[in-house]
Amino acid sequence: MSKSFYGIKEPFSKENWMKSGLVYGAMMFVTMGIIFPYVDGEEITLKNLAFGLIVWALAGLAFGFTMKKFFDKQKSK
């Protein structure tokens, strides 16, 4: 069960940091890998999509982990 912060579930608790990070990565993948190239008129290839999916999944996990550590540090103060 995730802890509560002012009555709101913490998005970066022990159970949720991976989920939050992957959601962030998915939003960035759609934005940077599909929407921006489409608007700029660039070709969207399977190779670019696969590369973007890997990069944004890893970046999302790094974001979630970093935010978890940041909020853990803030709570301990």
Secondary structure, DSSP 8 states (H G I E B T S, - for coil): ---EETTEE-TTSTTTHHHHHHHHHHHHHIIIIIIHHHHHT----HHHHHHHHHHHHHHHHHHHHHHHHHHHHHHH-
